[in-house]
């Protein structure tokens, strides 16, 4: 999935969905939540805390994308990605109260990129990882 805005592009928004037993979708399925274990597994009979965490993720990620709509913030973000300044990116993310971290920087054929990972929920039930890539001004990736 690629979303483009001006000279910034957002690629590969990743998410995973825990699947109920007996259902089949075209999304990836995962039994890593503990189904089938004697400790109770996925179906504890109560409300799923991941639902609240997903809603929190939506609010906080919306805050991040609303924040980078401001020209000054977008300029600061682009500069930080080009110069690989994770501290500056962390400061931008902190404004929304997110538990987001810069995982690392990388290059594609024509872009400089940063990978960001955010965790949501009381016990970090939901993790969202996304890349922000900007077209490179120079032809070389190294600094």
C-alpha positions as CSV (number, residue, x, y, z in Angstrom):
1,X,0.0,0.0,0.0
2,X,1.4,3.4,-0.9
3,X,0.0,6.7,0.1
4,X,1.5,9.8,-1.4
5,X,1.4,13.4,-0.2
6,X,3.5,16.1,-2.0
7,X,7.1,14.7,-2.1
8,X,6.5,12.3,0.8
9,X,5.3,8.7,0.4
10,X,4.2,6.3,3.0
11,X,4.8,2.7,2.1
12,X,4.0,-0.7,3.6
13,X,1.6,0.1,6.5
14,X,1.7,-3.2,8.3
15,X,-0.9,-4.7,10.6
16,X,-1.8,-8.2,11.7
17,X,-5.2,-9.5,12.6
18,X,-5.8,-12.3,15.1
19,X,-8.3,-14.7,13.5
20,X,-11.1,-16.5,15.2
21,X,-11.2,-20.3,15.0
22,X,-13.2,-21.6,12.1
23,X,-13.2,-18.4,10.0
24,X,-11.1,-17.8,7.0
25,X,-10.2,-14.4,5.4
26,X,-7.7,-13.3,2.8
27,X,-5.7,-11.5,5.6
28,X,-2.9,-13.2,7.4
29,X,-4.0,-15.5,10.2
30,X,-2.1,-16.0,13.4
31,X,-2.4,-18.4,16.2
32,X,0.3,-16.6,18.2
33,X,-2.2,-15.1,20.7
34,X,-2.2,-18.3,22.7
35,X,-5.2,-20.2,21.3
36,X,-5.1,-23.8,22.4
37,X,-2.9,-23.2,25.4
38,X,-4.1,-24.3,28.8
39,X,-3.7,-20.7,30.2
40,X,-7.0,-19.7,28.7
41,X,-5.8,-18.5,25.2
42,X,-7.7,-15.9,23.2
43,X,-11.2,-16.5,24.4
44,X,-11.4,-15.5,28.0
45,X,-15.1,-14.5,27.8
46,X,-14.5,-10.8,28.5
47,X,-13.9,-7.9,26.3
48,X,-10.9,-8.0,24.1
49,X,-8.4,-5.3,25.2
50,X,-7.0,-5.2,21.7
51,X,-10.1,-3.5,20.5
52,X,-9.5,-0.5,22.8
53,X,-5.8,-0.6,21.8
54,X,-6.8,-0.5,18.1
55,X,-9.0,2.6,18.8
56,X,-6.1,4.3,20.6
57,X,-3.8,3.5,17.7
58,X,-6.3,5.1,15.3
59,X,-6.5,8.3,17.4
60,X,-2.7,8.6,18.0
61,X,-1.7,7.7,14.4
62,X,-4.3,10.3,13.2
63,X,-2.6,12.8,15.5
64,X,0.8,12.1,13.9
65,X,-0.5,12.5,10.4
66,X,-2.5,15.6,11.3
67,X,0.7,17.0,12.9
68,X,2.8,16.5,9.8
69,X,0.3,18.4,7.7
70,X,1.9,21.6,9.1
71,X,4.6,22.8,6.8
72,X,7.2,23.5,9.5
73,X,6.8,20.0,11.0
74,X,7.0,18.4,7.5
75,X,10.1,20.3,6.8
76,X,11.7,19.2,10.1
77,X,10.7,15.6,9.4
78,X,12.1,15.6,5.9
79,X,15.4,17.1,7.1
80,X,15.6,14.5,10.0
81,X,15.0,11.6,7.6
82,X,17.6,12.9,5.2
83,X,20.2,13.4,8.0
84,X,19.1,10.3,9.9
85,X,18.4,12.1,13.1
86,X,16.2,9.7,15.1
87,X,16.1,12.1,18.1
88,X,14.3,14.8,16.1
89,X,11.8,12.2,14.7
90,X,11.2,11.0,18.3
91,X,10.4,14.5,19.4
92,X,7.9,14.9,16.6
93,X,6.2,11.7,17.6
94,X,6.2,12.5,21.3
95,X,3.8,15.5,20.6
96,X,0.9,13.0,20.2
97,X,1.8,11.0,23.3
98,X,2.5,7.9,21.2
99,X,4.8,5.0,22.3
100,X,6.5,5.2,18.9
101,X,10.2,4.5,18.3
102,X,12.4,4.9,15.3
103,X,13.4,1.3,14.3
104,X,16.0,2.4,11.7
105,X,16.8,4.2,8.5
106,X,17.2,2.7,5.1
107,X,17.4,3.6,1.4
108,X,15.5,2.4,-1.6
109,X,16.5,3.0,-5.2
110,X,15.6,6.7,-5.0
111,X,14.4,7.4,-1.5
112,X,15.7,7.9,2.1
113,X,13.4,6.2,4.6
114,X,12.7,5.8,8.3
115,X,10.8,2.8,9.8
116,X,8.7,3.7,12.8
117,X,7.1,1.2,15.2
118,X,4.3,2.2,17.6
119,X,2.7,0.1,20.4
120,X,-0.7,0.6,21.8
121,X,-2.7,-0.7,24.7
122,X,-2.1,-1.4,28.4
123,X,0.0,-4.4,27.6
124,X,1.0,-3.4,24.1
125,X,-1.6,-5.6,22.5
126,X,-1.3,-3.7,19.2
127,X,1.8,-2.9,17.2
128,X,1.8,-0.7,14.1
129,X,4.9,-0.4,11.9
130,X,5.2,2.0,9.0
131,X,7.8,3.5,6.8
132,X,8.1,7.1,5.6
133,X,10.2,7.6,2.5
134,X,11.2,10.8,0.8
135,X,12.8,11.2,-2.6
136,X,16.5,11.8,-2.4
137,X,18.0,15.0,-3.6
138,X,21.4,13.5,-4.3
139,X,22.2,10.3,-6.2
140,X,24.0,8.5,-3.4
141,X,22.4,6.9,-0.3
142,X,25.4,7.1,2.0
143,X,26.2,10.0,4.2
